[in-house]
Amino acid sequence: MIWVMVTLLAFAAGVLTQLRLRSPLANPTLIGTLLVASALLLTRVPYDTYLHDVQPLSALLTPAVVALAVPLYRLRALLARQWRALLIGGLTGTTLGVTVDTLLARALHLSPDAQRALHTAPATSPVALQLAPFTHAPPALAATLAVLSGLIGALILPALLTALRVRHPLARGIAIGSVSHGVGTARAREEGEQAGAASSIGMGLAALTVTLIVAVVGGSGQ
């Protein structure tokens, strides 16, 4: 259980850092990830061992995702009126994200494993893990890149959307959720319930879109 404590303390340190610095770069998930990764490297503990030890925390992921439905229910009338814009925005954002990941990976001449793993990066890590056998990507790499995608999106997208003068909470939420899934949704919820609800929809649409893309391309990765 020691790694459960390490993980919780690392995240708590991230939260305290965010409260003190008030900077978008002080993301609790990013800080916690870096602290845990550093601890694993220093102690040379295999990732499989860590994953086994933190299963109690991993088990909380499912109810946490289900809890995202609460703001969806509260705002169901508003979301129902805007369903066309949310659907188009979510599908477009995720499809564009997969396209950019694929083209950039090829332009940078990344390894075939990395290219295949990036196909599922806009989806959540559990979805990326489930799709790894179909894309023939290493499961650990697919999950890692999915987490990194969420972290980068949560750090960059809010400021980018502000610079582009995208101010409507539903537009900001769907944009963040469609490529940054759970981490991005947590960030969107900081902007308000509407942005968080739209981001939850974007996260769900991203999982669906990535799954359909993998099914269509046959997971060839070529």
C-alpha positions in Angstrom: 0.0 0.0 0.0 3.0 2.3 0.1 2.5 3.4 -3.5 -1.1 4.3 -2.7 0.2 6.7 -0.1 2.9 8.0 -2.4 0.4 8.7 -5.2 -2.0 10.4 -2.8 0.7 12.6 -1.3 2.0 13.4 -4.8 -1.4 14.6 -5.9 -1.9 16.5 -2.6 1.4 18.3 -3.3 0.1 19.2 -6.7 -3.1 20.6 -5.3 -1.2 22.7 -2.7 1.2 23.9 -5.4 -1.7 25.0 -7.6 -3.4 26.9 -4.7 -0.1 28.7 -3.9 1.0 29.6 -7.5 -2.4 30.0 -9.2 -0.8 29.1 -12.5 -2.3 26.9 -15.2 1.1 25.2 -15.4 0.7 24.1 -11.8 -1.7 21.2 -12.7 -2.1 18.8 -9.8 -2.3 15.8 -12.2 0.9 16.8 -14.0 2.8 17.5 -10.8 1.6 14.3 -9.2 2.5 12.3 -12.3 6.0 13.8 -12.4 6.6 13.1 -8.7 5.4 9.5 -8.9 7.4 8.9 -12.1 10.5 10.3 -10.4 10.0 8.0 -7.4 9.6 5.0 -9.6 12.7 5.8 -11.5 14.7 6.4 -8.3 13.6 3.2 -6.7 13.7 1.2 -9.9 10.2 -0.2 -9.2 8.6 -1.7 -12.3 5.5 -0.1 -13.6 3.6 -3.4 -13.3 4.4 -3.5 -9.6 3.2 0.0 -9.1 0.0 -0.7 -11.1 -0.8 -3.7 -8.9 -0.2 -1.8 -5.7 -2.5 1.1 -6.7 -5.4 -1.1 -7.8 -7.6 0.4 -4.9 -7.2 3.8 -6.5 -7.7 2.5 -10.0 -11.0 1.0 -8.9 -12.3 4.5 -8.1 -11.9 5.6 -11.8 -15.2 4.0 -12.9 -17.4 5.7 -10.3 -15.5 9.0 -10.9 -16.4 8.8 -14.6 -20.0 7.9 -13.8 -20.1 11.0 -11.5 -19.5 13.2 -14.5 -23.1 12.4 -15.6 -24.4 14.6 -12.7 -23.9 18.0 -14.4 -25.1 16.4 -17.7 -28.4 15.7 -15.9 -28.6 19.1 -14.3 -28.1 20.8 -17.6 -30.0 18.4 -19.8 -32.4 21.0 -21.1 -29.6 23.3 -22.3 -27.5 20.5 -23.7 -30.5 19.1 -25.6 -31.0 22.5 -27.3 -27.4 22.6 -28.3 -26.9 18.9 -29.3 -26.1 19.6 -32.9 -23.3 22.1 -32.1 -22.0 19.8 -29.4 -22.1 16.7 -31.7 -20.4 18.4 -34.6 -17.8 20.1 -32.4 -16.9 16.9 -30.5 -16.6 14.7 -33.6 -14.6 17.4 -35.5 -12.3 18.0 -32.6 -11.4 14.4 -32.0 -11.1 13.6 -35.7 -8.8 16.5 -36.2 -6.8 15.4 -33.1 -6.3 11.9 -34.5 -5.3 13.3 -37.9 -2.7 15.7 -36.4 -1.3 13.0 -34.2 -0.9 10.6 -37.1 0.6 13.1 -39.5 2.9 14.6 -36.9 4.2 11.2 -35.9 5.0 10.3 -39.5 6.7 13.7 -40.1 8.9 13.2 -37.0 9.7 9.6 -38.1 8.6 8.2 -34.8 8.8 4.4 -34.3 5.9 2.3 -35.6 4.9 1.5 -32.0 4.6 5.2 -31.2 2.7 6.0 -34.3 0.2 3.3 -33.6 -0.1 4.3 -29.9 -0.8 7.9 -30.9 -3.9 6.8 -32.9 -5.8 6.5 -29.6 -4.2 9.4 -27.7 -7.3 11.6 -27.8 -9.3 8.9 -26.0 -9.1 8.1 -22.3 -6.4 5.7 -21.1 -8.8 2.9 -20.4 -10.2 3.2 -24.0 -6.6 3.3 -25.3 -5.8 0.2 -23.4 -8.8 -1.7 -24.8 -8.0 -0.6 -28.3 -4.3 -1.5 -28.1 -4.7 -5.1 -29.3 -6.5 -3.7 -32.5 -3.9 -1.0 -33.2 -1.0 -3.4 -32.3 0.4 -0.7 -30.1 2.1 -1.5 -26.7 -0.7 -1.1 -24.1 1.6 0.8 -21.6 2.7 3.2 -24.3 -0.9 3.7 -25.6 -2.1 4.5 -22.0 0.9 6.8 -21.3 0.4 8.8 -24.5 -3.3 9.1 -23.7 -2.5 10.5 -20.3 0.1 12.9 -21.8 -2.5 14.0 -24.4 -4.9 14.9 -21.6 -2.2 16.7 -19.6 -1.0 18.8 -22.5 -4.5 19.7 -23.6 -5.5 20.7 -20.1 -2.4 23.0 -19.9 -2.5 24.6 -23.3 -6.1 24.6 -24.6 -7.8 27.0 -22.0 -5.2 29.7 -22.8 -5.3 29.0 -26.5 -9.1 29.2 -26.6 -9.0 32.5 -24.7 -6.5 33.8 -27.2 -8.8 32.8 -30.0 -11.6 34.6 -28.2 -13.7 31.5 -27.6 -15.6 32.4 -24.5 -18.9 30.4 -24.6 -18.6 27.7 -21.9 -20.2 25.0 -24.0 -17.7 25.7 -26.9 -14.7 25.8 -24.6 -15.9 22.6 -22.8 -16.5 20.5 -26.0 -13.2 21.7 -27.4 -11.3 20.6 -24.3 -13.1 17.3 -23.7 -12.8 16.2 -27.3 -9.0 15.9 -27.1 -8.1 16.0 -23.4 -10.7 13.6 -21.9 -10.7 13.2 -18.2 -7.8 15.5 -17.2 -9.2 18.2 -19.6 -12.7 17.7 -18.2 -11.4 18.3 -14.6 -9.8 21.5 -15.9 -13.0 22.5 -17.7 -15.0 22.0 -14.5 -12.9 24.7 -12.9 -14.4 27.2 -15.4 -18.0 26.3 -14.5 -20.6 23.6 -14.6 -21.6 24.3 -18.3 -18.0 23.9 -19.5 -17.6 20.8 -17.4 -20.8 19.2 -18.8 -19.8 20.0 -22.4 -16.3 18.6 -21.8 -17.9 15.3 -20.4 -19.9 15.0 -23.7 -16.7 15.7 -25.6 -14.9 13.0 -23.7 -17.6 10.4 -24.5 -17.7 11.4 -28.2 -13.9 11.1 -28.3 -14.0 7.5 -27.1 -16.7 6.7 -29.6 -14.9 8.5 -32.5 -11.5 6.9 -31.8 -13.1 3.5 -31.6 -14.8 4.0 -34.9 -11.6 5.3 -36.6 -9.7 2.2 -35.3 -12.4 0.0 -36.6 -12.5 1.6 -40.0 -8.7 1.7 -40.6 -8.5 -1.9 -39.2 -5.8 -0.9 -36.7 -3.1 -1.2 -39.4 -1.3 1.9 -38.2 0.4 2.2 -41.6 
